């Protein structure tokens, strides 16, 4: 992973705990280890925390660092603001294009 772990907010922790407790499944959009938009569909089996950060382990097999999750089952999550800024990058005139 190219970026260091950033702890998630309590709101995100609550959404995560709720999804695990209810056994919900669905689609998760996230930034993968190459910092590219990715998605996985399934159910969160468990949440693990180690020195590299907090991860969700999915069924089918997938492991996602929670601070890189954009949406969790359709709800904005920890990396949503980063995604929104990334999606609007062309609007901020910093992409090498000049307005004359």
RAPE-V226325 format. One record per pair of residues at least 12 apart in sequence whose C-alpha atoms are under 8 Angstrom apart, sorted by the first residue. I is the first residue (numbers start at 0). GAP is how many residues later the second one is. D is the distance in Angstrom with one decimal. If there is no record, write none. Layout:
i->(I & I)
gap->(GAP & GAP)
d->(D & D)
This chain:
i->(0 & 0 & 1 & 1 & 1 & 3 & 4 & 4 & 4 & 5 & 5 & 6 & 6 & 7 & 7 & 7 & 8 & 11 & 11 & 15 & 18 & 19 & 19 & 19 & 19 & 22 & 22 & 23 & 23 & 24 & 24 & 24 & 24 & 24 & 25 & 25 & 25 & 25 & 26 & 26 & 26 & 26 & 26 & 26 & 26 & 27 & 27 & 27 & 27 & 27 & 27 & 27 & 27 & 28 & 28 & 28 & 28 & 29 & 29 & 29 & 29 & 29 & 29 & 30 & 30 & 30 & 31 & 31 & 39 & 40 & 41 & 41 & 41 & 42 & 42 & 42 & 43 & 43 & 43 & 43 & 44 & 44 & 44 & 45 & 52 & 52 & 53 & 53 & 65 & 66 & 69)
gap->(32 & 33 & 31 & 32 & 33 & 48 & 47 & 48 & 62 & 47 & 61 & 46 & 60 & 58 & 59 & 70 & 69 & 65 & 66 & 56 & 25 & 23 & 24 & 25 & 26 & 20 & 21 & 19 & 20 & 16 & 17 & 18 & 19 & 48 & 15 & 16 & 17 & 47 & 12 & 13 & 14 & 15 & 45 & 46 & 47 & 12 & 13 & 41 & 42 & 43 & 44 & 45 & 46 & 40 & 41 & 42 & 43 & 34 & 38 & 39 & 40 & 41 & 49 & 37 & 38 & 39 & 32 & 36 & 22 & 19 & 16 & 17 & 18 & 15 & 16 & 17 & 12 & 13 & 14 & 15 & 12 & 13 & 14 & 12 & 12 & 13 & 12 & 13 & 12 & 12 & 13)
d->(4.7 & 7.2 & 6.8 & 7.4 & 7.6 & 7.9 & 6.7 & 5.5 & 6.8 & 7.8 & 6.1 & 7.8 & 6.7 & 7.5 & 6.0 & 6.1 & 7.5 & 6.1 & 6.6 & 7.9 & 7.5 & 8.0 & 5.9 & 7.0 & 7.1 & 6.7 & 7.3 & 6.0 & 7.5 & 7.3 & 5.1 & 4.1 & 7.1 & 7.3 & 5.3 & 5.4 & 6.6 & 5.2 & 6.8 & 5.7 & 4.2 & 6.5 & 6.9 & 5.2 & 7.3 & 5.5 & 6.2 & 7.1 & 7.5 & 5.7 & 4.9 & 5.6 & 7.5 & 6.1 & 5.4 & 5.3 & 6.9 & 7.8 & 5.5 & 4.2 & 4.9 & 7.0 & 7.5 & 5.3 & 6.5 & 7.3 & 7.8 & 7.4 & 7.6 & 7.9 & 6.2 & 5.4 & 6.0 & 5.5 & 5.2 & 7.4 & 6.4 & 5.8 & 4.4 & 6.2 & 5.6 & 5.3 & 6.1 & 7.3 & 6.8 & 8.0 & 5.9 & 7.8 & 7.2 & 6.1 & 6.7)
